């Protein structure tokens, strides 16, 4: 591997070369913090010859280079130069504007205009809406994540530069007829600060060396996202051999599936769960070496195809409204509950189950019942008793997922599911442990942390007992039988007022009608208006803290032995 390096500055760099951001690079991602840090370090500090680190490129042709490291900085600098250029033009300094534009776009040896920095990922937005000089954009562009970041960077720099020039307008010590010249000199000062930035320019001879250097640079020091390392690895093995870059299109489709989800999911975690649902459970930090070892050139296409297919599965289990049909609503409800419990441990197993269902290896009833078992287990194990696993639960899920992935037929998969459900059943906390924790679930206006869990529990009890309401569950409100204003009276405490034994569902109309009324008035209203009145209310004449706690214990028994029984 031949490596050349030299000290240079931005002006020399842009004046003599053309740069191309290759497909294995991540999209532009600098946010306001990054941009403000850059501005403060390189412009506001007014430090001469500020050093901005290294830039690594590989040779594509004479004075044509692919960027390996330094893409974010080079894009940011180009955006700032375009902002300075446009401000020169606004001040009628056309020569200065055209002078700086030569570092953004100039004629090549064939006398054709060519942008100094070219990128595929943001084409044509970057070219049409930022780099283009003194012309309206001719192409409408879909604004996606990268385009939003580019647009934001341009807007922020425009605001910062405009603010400096506006301060000259407001400065009463400067004569009015001198202010234009002062503004132009201020722009020249900013321009020179940018062009004088120093860096180490490192050149490699070929693209293969670039992939290696990219990986090496980004697995030392500050970690690069797993997604970027994996993308680089696929790009190395799946070279574009025609006009259609199939690998790039598949990768972008996979990213789009994950990034466009309404749930808070990311590609690093997706790749991690993808791997542990198929091949091996390893830590996120150790995953890339495993991928690098197994994803060879011969296997790269099949692995990429699998990632693309599984991205739909991953999104569907985190976003229960995605890809599930009306006749599959029971699965999506269980998935919604599992997400409410804030769980990641079961993800490999759920991915494997949904994949097996999509491939016809298991029937819908099997999928529904198994995911329901996971929901019921974690309601008791996680949501109520807050049990902690030493790692055995995660290992159990990944081991099961891999076995399902490797299962040969429906019969084998069915046998594995039976064994897995038995393990869930055996790992449930005891009834006594559950009852203690269940009675500690509390919801009041001043202690609403468990509100979603309480709504989930009340809905399950309502379904179990067949309670009828005039509205859908999502429109129901939580009513305290002993009203919250009794806290501190007649032995009522916040924990007894807020306990599950003192809570029922009501629609808003009934809730408003009974509001702060006592137990007898609420009971009377419910009976007179033909509401489904639970037996524990019908059979009770006096409602006390002891009665509420007694009812909470009865609910715990029903919950453990009936509703959430595996």
Buried (B, 14 or more C-beta within 10 A) or exposed (E): EEEEEEEBBBBBBBEEBBBBBBBBBBBBBBEEEBBEEBBEEBBEEEEEEBEBEBBBBBBBEEEBBBBBBBBBBBBBBBBBBBBBBBBBBEBEBEEBBBEBBEBBBBEEEEEEEEBBBBBBBBEBBBBBBBBBBEEEEEEEBEEBBBBEBBBBBBEBBBEBBEEBBEEBEEEEEBEEEEBBBBBBEBBBEBBEBBBBBBBBBBBBEEBEBBBBBBBEBBEEEEEBBBBBBBBBBBBBBBEEEEEEBEBBEBBBEBBEBBBEBEBEBBBBBBBBBBBBBBBEBBEBEEBBEEBBEEBEEEEBBEBBEBBBBBBBBBBBBBBBEBBBEEEBEBBBBBBBBBBBBEBBBBBBBBBBBBBBBBEEBBEEEBBBBBBBBBBBBBBBBBBBBEBEEEEEBBBBBBBBBBBBBEBEEBEBBBEBBEEBBEBBEEBBBEBEBBBBBBBBBBBBEEEEEBEBBBBBBBBBBBEEEEBEBBBEEEEBBBBBBBBBEBBEEEEBEBBBBBBBBBBBBBBEEBBEBBEEEBBEEBBEBBEEEEBEBBEBBEEBEEBBBEBBBBBBBEBBEBBBEEBBEB
